[in-house]
Structures are given as structure tokens and as C-alpha cells.
Amino acid sequence: MLKALIFDVDGTLAETEDLHRQGFNRAFRALDLPWDWSPELYAELLKVMGGKERLVHYIERFHADQAESLKARLPEIHDLKTRYYGELAEGGHLGLRPGVGRLVGQARARGVRLAVATTTSRPNIDLLLRLNFPGENPFDVIAAGDEAAQKKPAPDIFALAVHRLGIDPSEAIAFEDSAAGIRSALSAGLPVLATRSRYTRSHALDGAFSAVSDLGEPGAPHTHLQGVAWPDGIVTLDALAEWHAGQLHGSA
């Protein structure tokens, strides 16, 4: 029985990554750091999971001669970036990706539990949920940020979400948009449905049982990329449950 859906956040629940990039650039300008992350550079930096870890990687790669002093400023930079990200999001730039709200509603109506498993910080998640689900947070479990010892592609954050749900990994489906995220979920024993996002267009989505452009909406079907195809180009809870039951029956 399908008991839970577990979602990544950045690029999966919402196209947040460019807001993060803009937030970083605003922080750099405010702190008189002569840096500007282009979309092309940011796509490369996103191979490193976690905003703080991304900053460390950038400093070590491009400013190694100042690494010690710059790393000491990491909390200052990241805190300011988070503030600017929040301002951008509050300005109406943080809508859910196609099909997410619909699928979350179907899960809630049917008693299928919902969880988040992400490397992003808890304030960013709370903001996204407040803006898109006013009145009630539909997610039963949130595993986020620095709660896991190792970032994706390690399985830690998904394993934490599964533990908090109190289920077996085989009773859930994970949703991811990146190669590292897919590896993380698979390593935690979860089947993965991939929805390619703006910044993961070049990622191989190997290991996902299905890969689509998005979850699809009535009248606006998604593009099927690989693996399992969904009726009418829309991922529904009924279709997910049918696929999941088939997997369990096939392994019995």
C-alpha cells in the first residue's frame, strides 16, 4: 500500500533555484563582494548540494588566496542571502510547479501522508508552504537543512523523512529533480519519480522509474521523458497507487 509521498523542495515543489541565485547576488552586492553568479555558473555550482556548501566550494575554487577570511563570513553572507530570498519570494515569485498542488490535495483527501526531504534551510521551506498553502501546512513531516549528517547524494535526509513517517521505504514514492537527489532517494530505498527543472536540464535522470517535465495539469499535460508514462500526461494519485501496487505484486 502506498502510504506516503516525499518531496524535494528546490526545483521539485517550486522553481526556487533562480530566486536563490538572485538572493546570493544581492547579498554579495550588499556586502561589497565583487561576485556575480550567472545562470550558467549557478548551474555548475548546483552540483554541490546545500547553500553554505556551495559558497565554500565557490570560495575554494575561485578565491583560494582569501579562503580563510571569506569562509569566516559564511554565516553573514548566507543569512543575508536568506533574507533577500524571502523578499523575492514574498514578491510573488514562488508558485508551485505544475501539478504539485493538485497531487498534494489528492494525497490529503485519501489519507496518504506527505513529507519534505531537502537540503534547503527550514525558514525557506516554511515560507514556501505559507505562501502556497495558506491556513494549513499539508506536510506531516519536514526533514531539512542541517538535520542530516551528510547532504545529498547521501541518503541521510530521505532516511530521516522515512524514519519520522514511521514507514518502510517501499511504502513511499520520492519526487526529485536532480541527479544527486535521485541517488539520495534510491540509496534510502525509495522509488523515485523525476520532474526535470530549469537548472537540471542537463542532468541524467538515471534510476528514476519515471521522468517527466512536470506533474501535469488537466489541459496542460507534461512531456514524458523516460520510464513509466502517465495517462493523459498527468501524474495522479490513482496512477501512482496503481504503479506502486504493481511493483509490490511483482516482487511478491
Order of alpha helices (4+ residues) and beta strands (2+ residues): beta-alpha-alpha-alpha-alpha-alpha-alpha-beta-alpha-beta-alpha-beta-alpha-beta-beta-beta-alpha
